[in-house]
Amino acid sequence: MKRMFLVLFLLLTTPGVLASGLAVWVTVPIDMILGEYSVSFLDVSLDGSVLVKITYGDRVVYKSIMPGKRELFGLCPNADCEYIPFGNLSIDIERILLAGKNYILANVTFPPILVGQSVSVGPVSFMLTSVGPTGFSITASDGETTKTFSTKSFTFAGYRVTVDPYPLVFSGNVRVGDEITYYSMVLKVVSVNTTGLNGELVNSVIMEFNGSTYEIPEGSSGDVGPFRVDVKRIVCEYTDNICNPIIFLEVHLRGAIIRVERNPDYDFWLYVGQDYRIGPYLIRAEGSEGGLAYISIRNLCGDILVAKYLPIESRVIKGLGYGGLDLGIVGTETDAKGVRLHIIAFYDPALKPKLEHFAWLNISLEGPKNVTQYEKFPLTIRVKNVGEDRLFNVKLYFMPGNGIEVLDECVGCLFLESLKPGEEKTLIVHVRALKSGVLEVGNVRALVPIPYPLVCGGCDQLEFYSNSPIITVTPAHVTYTVELTLPEVVRAGEPFVASLKVKNAGNVAIPANLTLNLPPGFGLVNGSSLLEKWVVIPLSLSPGEEWLGNVTLVAVSPGIYNVTAIVDTLGGPAGTGRAELEVKADERVVQAPATTVTETVGKYLTTTVTNTTTLTITQTVKRTATATTTTTVTVPYAPLGTKLLFLGLGAAAGAGAVILYAWWRARKS
């Protein structure tokens, strides 16, 4: 009997027939994976041609494709360089948009994908995870979001996807030795075996794929490589009493035909003179004439950001771009309403101009990790312009944390006139901690006027903030030892010396005042000056440091007196010294001089008071002196808001100070 051979070649050279496909607008450059193949659009030349790279295994093909021309790719697999179809992969560049970025409309056909393979365009991928006669599953991802789809049509990340799962490859009859070829995959019918099972004869078909054999009983189905083969029945055709089996098969591909589409983000018609809004932009058709159109991109206030004459093209479109928006004109027509333009546009909000694109400040606040309560310490403010533009009029405000006191007079006046890109400037703020424990020192706030084209007037204001350092504050131990030494006995009206010794016996250096409280009738002699009431001496001593000083005093009234010296700080009195002395009488007759005292408090206020007093005391007069004296006394600044150096020689001092001073002057004469 004559053997019959049937060889089936199902090479699908017609696009769209049992083939997957892409019809997508993509940016250039971009990489795509299409099952076993990789396709990269590398560059667009000025004439509109696109450089394409195709990879299959270790084989690579480069090709320059002109718009409007479909290319069917082949590879040279062996030394004699006989080209074979490259999996029926074909590419057609239908349109090109040259704007802020370059876009192409690519139409690509390629073989169906198998389980575990994917179709990806840039970061977006669609992987076939399972397929069978009852359904399929595709996992879609854009690098951030992942979803699973089991419907034949869905949309993801701007792409529309249609799926034809489990496609039928072959349905018909074959004989032993026949081959079923699907693209580059070959399925061969090797033989038919007949065996006995439980007293019955069972026929099986032996299939071969890629060097491996598979046995499928009649009436059953099984996987053969990427195929699912269903053996419907086996019939003997006898020739010369010899059975030549005819096998009825159905072959499905364990894969899917997948088609992916992506259109422009915006596709619209716009009459001349009208606006169309996209995000923060207005697109205005300014005019059209002679194959050209004048198009502007404006902010929402109508301010022109960019404008240009564009040619009206159908394939190579020269467009206009600004801040993530790219557009081109693909057609024009005129109707009763006027001339209108057909515009396509792409918009990426992530590329919209942001204030930080124009300016961005990096502000860091630095200070010591450990400090002592009440002790002054510096904070360093570092301001760096890490933006792209020069900044002007940067205002900085230090906002202290709870328990932090600012010691600088004008902490709200921190100001930088300008700061170039990449430039860093340093400012210092002095503070102290009023509480102990773990504290936040505060942070710095900066206000910066920024030129920004997307707002009306073209200027906006940004706020920037620094970090807030954490410090550990050791509790302050504030204590001073005060020693006051006086003569045991002095004569009334006779100056005498009081010796003072003060030592900081604590663990912190903070401003302090040494206050010498004088009893009534006592005064302080300072050169040619006589001061009454009390005196305050500012101190600034480090831990363990001592201060020694002498004070010249005078007393006018006999008696026994106690003199006290007190050290005052932020927390109140921190040390006291006392001494006692006896004042003995000395009889004199004194005519008080006319006295003018000018008192200067700090550097801001000067007050002049003149007192003229004549006083007669009945005593034995050894000497009489009349004098007119002008005395200027400068009162030093006493911190902490405690007593200033009260002189008591103004109008409130009364006659006592004048009598005391006249007596002392008379004794000196």
MIDRENMAR-576424 format. One line per field, with one value per residue (C-alpha): residue in one letter; x, y, z. Coordinates in steps of 0.001 Angstrom, whole numbers, plus 500000, padded with zeros to 6 digits. Example, Ala and Ser with C-alpha at 12.3 -4.5 7.8 and 13.67 -1.06 7.14 Angstrom:
# residues 2
type	[A	S]
xx	[512300	513670]
yy	[495500	498940]
zz	[507800	507140]
# end
This chain:
# residues 669
type	[M	K	R	M	F	L	V	L	F	L	L	L	T	T	P	G	V	L	A	S	G	L	A	V	W	V	T	V	P	I	D	M	I	L	G	E	Y	S	V	S	F	L	D	V	S	L	D	G	S	V	L	V	K	I	T	Y	G	D	R	V	V	Y	K	S	I	M	P	G	K	R	E	L	F	G	L	C	P	N	A	D	C	E	Y	I	P	F	G	N	L	S	I	D	I	E	R	I	L	L	A	G	K	N	Y	I	L	A	N	V	T	F	P	P	I	L	V	G	Q	S	V	S	V	G	P	V	S	F	M	L	T	S	V	G	P	T	G	F	S	I	T	A	S	D	G	E	T	T	K	T	F	S	T	K	S	F	T	F	A	G	Y	R	V	T	V	D	P	Y	P	L	V	F	S	G	N	V	R	V	G	D	E	I	T	Y	Y	S	M	V	L	K	V	V	S	V	N	T	T	G	L	N	G	E	L	V	N	S	V	I	M	E	F	N	G	S	T	Y	E	I	P	E	G	S	S	G	D	V	G	P	F	R	V	D	V	K	R	I	V	C	E	Y	T	D	N	I	C	N	P	I	I	F	L	E	V	H	L	R	G	A	I	I	R	V	E	R	N	P	D	Y	D	F	W	L	Y	V	G	Q	D	Y	R	I	G	P	Y	L	I	R	A	E	G	S	E	G	G	L	A	Y	I	S	I	R	N	L	C	G	D	I	L	V	A	K	Y	L	P	I	E	S	R	V	I	K	G	L	G	Y	G	G	L	D	L	G	I	V	G	T	E	T	D	A	K	G	V	R	L	H	I	I	A	F	Y	D	P	A	L	K	P	K	L	E	H	F	A	W	L	N	I	S	L	E	G	P	K	N	V	T	Q	Y	E	K	F	P	L	T	I	R	V	K	N	V	G	E	D	R	L	F	N	V	K	L	Y	F	M	P	G	N	G	I	E	V	L	D	E	C	V	G	C	L	F	L	E	S	L	K	P	G	E	E	K	T	L	I	V	H	V	R	A	L	K	S	G	V	L	E	V	G	N	V	R	A	L	V	P	I	P	Y	P	L	V	C	G	G	C	D	Q	L	E	F	Y	S	N	S	P	I	I	T	V	T	P	A	H	V	T	Y	T	V	E	L	T	L	P	E	V	V	R	A	G	E	P	F	V	A	S	L	K	V	K	N	A	G	N	V	A	I	P	A	N	L	T	L	N	L	P	P	G	F	G	L	V	N	G	S	S	L	L	E	K	W	V	V	I	P	L	S	L	S	P	G	E	E	W	L	G	N	V	T	L	V	A	V	S	P	G	I	Y	N	V	T	A	I	V	D	T	L	G	G	P	A	G	T	G	R	A	E	L	E	V	K	A	D	E	R	V	V	Q	A	P	A	T	T	V	T	E	T	V	G	K	Y	L	T	T	T	V	T	N	T	T	T	L	T	I	T	Q	T	V	K	R	T	A	T	A	T	T	T	T	T	V	T	V	P	Y	A	P	L	G	T	K	L	L	F	L	G	L	G	A	A	A	G	A	G	A	V	I	L	Y	A	W	W	R	A	R	K	S]
xx	[500000	501099	502168	500786	502711	501280	503578	501851	503591	501696	504092	502012	503437	500338	500242	497340	496713	497439	500103	500577	500991	501802	500331	501764	503060	506356	509213	512651	514871	512922	513383	510667	510451	508181	508267	511662	512640	513947	513307	514959	514203	517524	517372	515536	517499	516672	515196	512787	514458	514522	517463	516185	518013	516510	517919	517075	519358	522892	521826	521458	520151	520354	518134	517228	513523	511889	508359	505686	507814	507177	510281	510284	513394	515616	518757	521843	522009	524941	528084	526486	524285	520971	518375	515372	512328	512982	509904	507774	508689	507757	507977	506226	507000	503764	504378	507057	506586	509657	508996	510406	510854	510733	507781	507060	503902	505198	503187	504954	503822	505438	504626	502235	503802	504055	503426	506137	506891	505897	505317	506886	507128	509615	508726	505252	505026	502319	503307	501278	501301	498836	496639	494369	491070	489157	490940	494169	495925	498106	500082	500567	503118	504479	507254	505112	501677	500956	497567	496315	493807	491845	489562	490210	490284	491602	493394	496489	498917	497468	497714	494719	495344	493367	494146	493311	494370	495010	494862	494063	497141	495872	492700	492631	494104	497740	499719	502823	505864	503928	505141	503166	505251	504183	506580	509956	508397	508053	505743	506313	504067	506485	504325	501169	501418	498783	498912	496624	495148	492630	491809	491305	493471	494596	496018	498469	500216	503912	504754	508175	509149	512649	514175	511774	508945	505486	502789	499127	496387	493505	490683	493052	495119	498555	501246	503899	506410	504513	501519	498451	497609	494168	494046	490421	490562	492785	491460	493213	493363	494339	496595	497602	496236	498554	497100	498127	496705	494978	495114	492574	494197	493563	496617	496444	499297	499837	500198	498284	498034	498346	497781	498787	497705	498470	497124	498302	497269	495186	493728	491477	490404	490879	489519	491830	491466	490293	492043	492312	493378	495809	496880	498282	498536	496362	497004	495909	495613	496780	496472	496916	498062	499944	500583	501761	499985	501017	500552	501226	501425	500289	499780	496241	496489	497103	500802	502729	505268	506355	505013	506054	505046	504516	504190	501090	502426	500992	504101	507111	505514	507628	506004	506228	507136	507201	507393	506198	503733	504549	502193	502033	499585	498578	495870	493669	490258	487826	484104	481391	482906	486323	489728	490414	493546	493897	496329	497857	499563	501423	501571	503680	502704	505956	507843	505700	507919	508089	509217	512049	513278	513921	515079	515709	517391	519107	519125	520932	521068	524049	524970	526709	525259	525775	525461	525010	521871	522025	525328	525524	526287	526263	524067	525362	522914	524157	522149	522960	521272	520860	518485	519215	518724	520257	518134	517644	516251	516295	514755	515605	513823	515135	512267	513547	512257	510619	513092	515532	516240	517734	520475	521058	519295	517935	517413	514502	516764	518755	518927	520851	520856	521706	522727	524123	523420	525689	526696	526587	526557	526831	525090	525455	522763	523575	521154	521007	518887	516663	515686	517664	517079	516707	515510	514893	516741	514257	514566	515053	512365	513309	511073	512293	510605	510816	510253	507653	506044	502929	501442	499965	502613	505359	506509	505700	507139	508542	509109	512011	512749	515826	516243	515712	518791	518419	520648	521219	521244	523093	521423	523284	524834	524954	526808	529360	531481	531635	534140	533679	536426	535945	537936	536596	536396	536280	535796	532713	533523	536833	537039	537878	538477	536190	537847	535781	536623	534131	534623	532397	531971	529385	529592	528391	529585	526657	526340	525977	525766	527661	525416	526871	524054	525118	523437	521860	524491	527078	528448	530854	533921	534981	537856	536481	532950	530849	528075	525352	522710	524215	526408	526104	529225	528715	530595	531371	533331	534081	533711	536535	537517	537930	537449	539207	538287	538473	535728	536297	533409	532581	530076	528686	526640	528178	526996	527509	526548	526256	527284	526094	527451	525147	525718	522518	522006	519164	518013	518187	520801	523695	526124	526293	529028	528570	530800	530331	532079	531792	531610	532847	531838	534067	532690	532903	531200	530387	528785	527506	528640	526340	526533	525630	525477	525088	523849	524243	522339	524003	524381	520865	519771	521517	519822	521252	520055	521498	521044	522229	521972	523341	523398	524707	525679	526637	530027	533625	534705	538295	537938	535203	535201	532848	532961	530961	531544	530242	530417	529601	528834	528396	526270	527395	524882	523766	522400	519570	517221	518466	519458	521351	524017	521754	523547	520779	522142	519141	516189	515042	518295	517411	519796	521486	523755	524684	525580	527640	529492	530114	531498	533883	535069	535655	537887	539923	540482]
yy	[500000	503458	505497	509000	511786	515049	517905	520977	524343	526984	529844	532917	535666	537815	540328	539882	536249	534200	536750	539002	542694	546117	549375	551835	555380	555137	557474	556963	555394	552460	548702	546121	542386	540364	536770	535395	538563	541938	545057	548393	551704	553466	556835	559058	560920	564295	562658	560662	557264	555128	552944	549565	546709	543204	540406	536689	534636	535571	536860	540588	542624	546430	548227	551796	552064	554960	555985	554267	551269	547837	545744	541934	540893	537899	536464	534801	531593	529881	530483	530409	533273	531901	534161	532674	534605	536037	534507	536564	539686	542803	546502	549476	553027	554798	558253	560249	563246	565378	567642	567946	564195	562039	559702	557040	555167	551621	548728	545456	541881	538894	535274	534393	534196	531073	530527	532330	534759	538411	541443	544571	548149	550086	549533	548119	544355	541751	538173	535092	533095	530308	529174	526241	525258	526839	530164	532101	534568	537590	539554	543239	545509	549013	548712	550069	548490	544834	543430	540075	539872	536916	538743	538917	542709	545089	548412	548983	551925	553594	550447	548580	544824	542119	538433	535375	532495	528881	529418	526485	525634	522640	520602	517735	514355	513363	510211	508758	510812	514060	517305	520204	523368	526438	529328	527738	524978	521506	518775	515321	512237	509340	506252	504567	501842	499258	497563	495323	496621	494629	492503	495477	496974	500578	502703	505516	508123	508757	512467	514093	517649	519042	515556	514304	511812	511826	509112	510096	507430	507636	509718	511537	514707	515591	518252	518036	520821	524128	522349	520597	517639	516018	512668	512410	509009	506707	504982	502306	502684	499296	498905	495329	494288	496696	499349	502849	504805	508107	510213	512927	515647	518995	520981	524044	526332	526606	530325	533387	535873	539252	542656	545862	549357	552806	556046	559600	560952	563582	563565	566537	569182	572865	575853	578806	581241	578618	577140	573542	572747	569979	569910	573347	574431	576075	575166	577941	577765	581247	580955	578758	579543	577874	574523	576129	576715	579029	577265	578558	576840	579158	578993	579168	582948	583147	584039	582585	579975	578925	579502	578331	577922	574210	572418	570328	566834	563338	561170	563129	565671	568537	569515	571780	570839	572418	570980	567443	568456	567529	568149	568137	568903	565963	567556	570531	571183	574027	574013	576572	577413	578163	576512	573774	571781	568098	567924	564994	565522	563620	564851	563519	565308	564160	566476	569521	572382	572265	575007	572799	572661	576383	576387	573995	574729	572209	573670	571916	573005	571784	572116	570324	567041	567808	571173	572476	574248	578074	577918	579801	577697	578294	576724	576632	577114	575832	576895	575335	576028	572617	573947	575078	578858	581657	582729	586199	587612	584414	585079	582733	582389	580363	578900	577774	574635	574415	575430	577101	580845	582858	585240	587140	590468	589985	586311	587139	589252	586383	587201	586135	588553	585890	582262	580777	577148	574899	577718	577211	579889	579617	581593	581372	581676	581726	580101	578529	575835	576892	573301	570117	566769	565831	568807	569716	572935	573984	574414	576991	578118	579788	581805	582104	584000	581805	582712	580162	580313	578296	580898	584268	586943	584377	584299	582137	581538	578341	577349	575198	573757	572427	569488	569863	568619	566791	567824	566434	569173	568519	570237	573383	573509	577253	578287	580927	581530	585156	586562	590163	591657	595017	596924	596290	600048	603108	606826	608575	610378	608529	606346	602693	599622	596602	593537	591084	587567	585640	582095	580144	576896	575476	573676	576374	579760	582139	585902	586954	590155	590830	593152	595059	596234	599333	600319	603791	606508	604485	605442	604158	606224	605773	608123	611596	610231	609337	606783	605858	603140	599988	598832	595971	594507	592260	588950	586279	583461	579996	577080	577311	580853	583564	587315	589663	593298	596231	598740	602071	603023	605875	606071	609191	607875	606245	602758	599085	597950	594760	594905	592149	591003	588752	586972	586905	584644	583405	581095	583722	584267	581846	583040	585494	587134	589303	591450	593800	597028	599847	603500	605994	609646	612568	616119	618527	621672	621360	623672	621451	622351	622789	619451	618528	614816	613466	609867	607756	604462	602198	604211	605381	607880	610819	612715	615805	616961	619921	620167	623178	622854	624925	623121	624381	621943	623240	621680	622711	623644	622893	623701	625031	624290	625384	623567	623160	619787	618190	614382	612092	608487	605768	602863	599538	597075	594548	591415	589190	592067	592473	595718	598256	600301	602660	605848	607533	610967	612309	614144	611089	610865	613831	615819	612817	612196	615860	616008	612824	614143	617585	616027	613859	616756	618903	616259	616105	619862]
zz	[500000	499306	502298	502496	504138	505219	506157	507556	507666	509498	508967	509608	507478	507413	510330	512672	511805	514917	515847	518833	518251	519615	518409	520869	521191	523048	523877	522372	523592	525001	525476	524866	525534	523256	524453	523414	521566	522663	520624	521376	519695	520169	518433	515980	513310	511830	508708	510884	510585	513724	514739	515964	517700	517808	519964	519980	522186	521138	517729	517142	514195	513780	511311	510425	509668	507876	508872	506822	505814	507321	507993	508309	510186	509537	511079	509701	511780	510086	508114	504654	505881	504687	506215	507933	509110	512551	514156	511772	513715	511770	512675	511142	512310	511514	513030	514842	517150	517817	520812	524327	524078	520956	520457	517860	516955	516437	515032	515873	515202	516932	517820	520631	524070	526198	529899	531857	529023	528983	526860	528307	527128	529219	532891	532148	531742	531130	532060	531148	534383	533475	530598	529778	528222	531113	531473	531883	534161	533321	535901	535027	536704	536222	538790	541608	541194	540387	539348	538054	535180	533812	531385	527669	527670	530315	530791	532875	533188	530093	527958	526538	526369	524563	525034	522914	525202	524305	520525	518220	516161	514193	513784	511301	510452	510137	509460	510989	509923	509434	511033	512346	512213	514116	513674	514524	516638	515052	516351	514739	514639	515253	515454	516686	519335	520198	523608	525635	528858	530901	527899	525615	522903	523492	520706	521489	519383	519928	519382	519323	520144	520412	520761	523431	522859	524387	524344	524220	524282	521874	523309	525680	525667	526933	526943	524271	524813	524396	522861	524204	521899	521952	520129	519028	517273	515256	512123	510067	506328	504900	501938	501016	504422	506132	508494	507724	510699	510204	513371	514072	516271	517811	518836	521037	522029	525763	525371	524284	521495	523181	521632	523394	522387	523685	522273	522975	526357	524571	521051	520268	517769	518576	516674	516088	518987	521454	524500	525673	529211	530111	533780	534718	531074	528448	524806	522504	518711	517816	514036	510957	507448	504600	506239	509488	512789	515607	518947	522474	525845	528670	532398	533765	533992	530250	530494	527553	528606	525119	521596	518135	514502	513849	510500	510005	509301	509176	509709	511000	513346	514654	517913	520958	524506	527963	531476	530797	528043	524432	521531	517745	514939	512765	510641	509925	508413	507903	508575	509234	512620	511206	510989	513457	514229	515076	518006	519868	523218	525915	529505	532366	535620	537228	534842	535592	536809	540589	542895	544043	540448	540727	544330	547130	550428	552632	556160	558963	562596	564592	568256	571100	572314	576013	577765	581288	582397	582155	580270	576987	573894	570121	567446	563885	561005	557649	554612	551235	547904	546303	543634	540116	540414	542437	545393	546795	550045	552107	555519	558369	561694	564636	566621	570052	571670	575081	577778	575351	575655	572793	573898	570642	570317	566787	566130	563827	561640	560087	556406	553312	550407	547844	547577	544371	543352	545377	547740	551512	554188	557966	560711	564501	567176	570921	573352	576792	578377	581250	582067	582569	580906	577233	575167	571545	570844	568141	564395	561654	559227	555943	553621	550041	547184	544078	540422	539295	535844	536675	539032	538249	538489	538040	541677	544659	548106	549535	553134	554237	557659	559353	561664	565429	567330	570632	573544	577026	579663	582907	585904	586958	590445	591038	594186	595093	598157	599248	601734	602968	605148	606996	609676	613152	613984	611706	612381	611046	607812	607399	604208	604802	602592	602318	600725	598680	597497	595329	594015	591605	593517	591075	587712	585345	584127	583964	584432	588051	590087	593281	595269	598229	600479	602452	605733	606013	606201	604245	600872	598234	597390	593785	592984	593612	593766	596741	596110	598575	599003	597330	594494	591989	590399	587299	587479	584933	586513	585212	587614	590179	589163	591822	591806	594252	594741	597125	597747	599537	601816	604165	607064	608762	611657	614751	615617	614956	611458	609403	605709	603364	599972	597904	594566	592475	589390	587237	590002	592721	595505	595152	597833	600744	602791	605899	608129	611134	611995	614542	613475	616088	616130	615073	615600	612654	611306	607642	605124	602338	598853	595888	594118	590576	589824	586292	586254	583112	583047	580529	577354	576831	579564	581284	584144	585827	589296	591230	595042	597021	600822	603660	607000	610333	613053	616482	617095	617591	614068	613175	609486	607241	603483	600754	597414	594186	592547	589306	589311	586357	587244	584578	585729	584227	582728	585326	583641	584794	585461	589055	590763	588680	590372	592291	593146	595078	594386	592441	593754	595677	597622	599809	601930	603541	600610	600405	604089	603742	600749	602288	605431	603479	601300	604343	605878	602681	602587]
# end
